Structures are given as C-alpha cells and as structure tokens.
Amino acid sequence: MKTKKILLGMTLGLGLLTTHLMADDAKARAIMTKVDARDDGESLEEDMRMVLIDKHGKKRVRELHTYSKDFGEDTYEIMFFKSPADVKNTSFLTYDYDDATKDDDQWLYLPALKKVKRIPSSDKSASFMGSDFSYFDMTDRNLEDFDFTLLKETKVRGHEAWVIASKPRTPKVVKESGYTKTIAIVRKDNFVVVRAINFMRHGKKKYFDIKKIHQEHGVWLADEMTMTTKKGKQLLHKTILKFTHIKLNRKISDGLFTTRRLEKGL
C-alpha cells in the first residue's frame, strides 16, 4: 500500500556513504527484508490532507482521496485531488511492480491540458505536485538493488530502533532518485521506517519523520508524516501529510486503477 511505499522508499531511494561503511551486511539485509515483507493490507482507502509550507511559513492545503490495492505481487494506487480549485480533478496513478526487471509505471492527469502524462524514469526525482516528496518516493524498491549497513542502535520516541544506511548497486538509482545518500531509522517492534535523512545534491537534505502511527487488525498505518527540505540550517520547504477516514481491506473495484479513470475522476 501507499504509506508503506513511502516509508520503504525513504530507506531505499538512496545513495552513497563512504566505501568502508557500505559493505552489505547480513543483519541489515535481514532487517530490511522484514521491512519489505511487513503486512500492509490488501487494499487501502483514505483521505489525505497535504499541507505545503514555504520558507516564509506560508501554507497551502490540498485535499485528496486515495485508493491502493494489491494485484498479486504488484500494487496499484490512484490519487484524486479534490481541492483547492487550481488542482481539483488532477489525478495520479502508479503501478508498482514486484518484478525488479520492470520499471514502475506512473501517470499524471492534468485537467487544464485534458491529457494523461506518463512520468518517465528521468523525471522521477522531480517534486510530486509541489511537495517535498518526489515521484521516486511514491514507489517501493527492490532490495537486490541495494547494499545495506547497520550503523548503530538508538531510541525514537521511546521505542528501540536500528539506524541503517543504504547504497544503490547501480548509478541508475542515484540518477532517478536525486539522492546521494541516506540514513534511516527502523523501529524494532514493528519494522516501520520512522525517520530518515536523505542527502541531495548542492548541500540540500530531506528529513522524513512519521509523527503518528497506529495499528489496525495487525497492520501499522501512518496518521501523519512530514518531509522537510533544508540547506544547512535554512528551511526551504516542508510538506505535512495527514491521513483520515482510513478503510483497510475493503473491496475496491479493479477497474478503478486505469488511465481512463484518471480522466473521469472521482
């Protein structure tokens, strides 16, 4: 499901630490295998509030409705923007393939152009609808594309956690993600990525933090998360995502997840 994609993407859409740190280690890989295998439900429907905050503190609020569903080992997701007027009826569709040899498919429908645009791999490091999340952040990752290193153990909000670094095995991932390295924190009790620092070019960093999480029928779901872009100590931009009216494992029609439905809207 979508939330898990974002969390795992924060750990895997990454880059380069110094060579002596980054030899793949079995314990770190075993942890990340459990992160990847964590039960995230068969379907998910929810409302999302996206709050965009610029460096002057000015806020813009966007309301969305999202659906995710497993199709075998693959996961499809569709998002509809409900407000404000300048983004209303914009929609976004992702096919997240389990097969590592296939590139994930993503499409964006812009009502002003009345056209569905496919997102090419070369554009996946770009901002998703003006947020601090990229198109790359919106999909899951193949573990075999990365080396993992367990750096240390720590505590986050009273919970025991691991600090894990990741390195892509090919330059393609670095180019697509726009990140040069990352350090992520994984809670020990539920294998959820709760924080991460993503290092970008030109001295920028993106700080991911899951603020609130709850468990429903054995599945951990995020209620609120943030992504903050900084250069040094200077805040450049921040995105807050809040999830409400969460419906887990409800029946969702397969026909919802099509490019034709992007144009039709909710």
Secondary structure, 3 states (H helix, E strand, C coil): CHHHHHHHHHHHCCCCCCHHHCCCCHHHHHHHHHHHHCCCCCEEEEEEEEEEEECCCCEEEEEEEEEEEEECCEEEEEEEEEECCCCCCCEEEEEECCCCCCCCEEEEEECCCCEEEECCHHHCCCECCCCCCECHHHCCCCHHHEEEEEEEEEEECCEEEEEEEEEECCHHHHHHHCEEEEEEEEECCCCCEEEEEEEEHHHEEEEEEEEEEEEECCEEEEEEEEEEEEECCEEEEEEEEEEEEEEECCCCCHHHCCHHHHHHCC
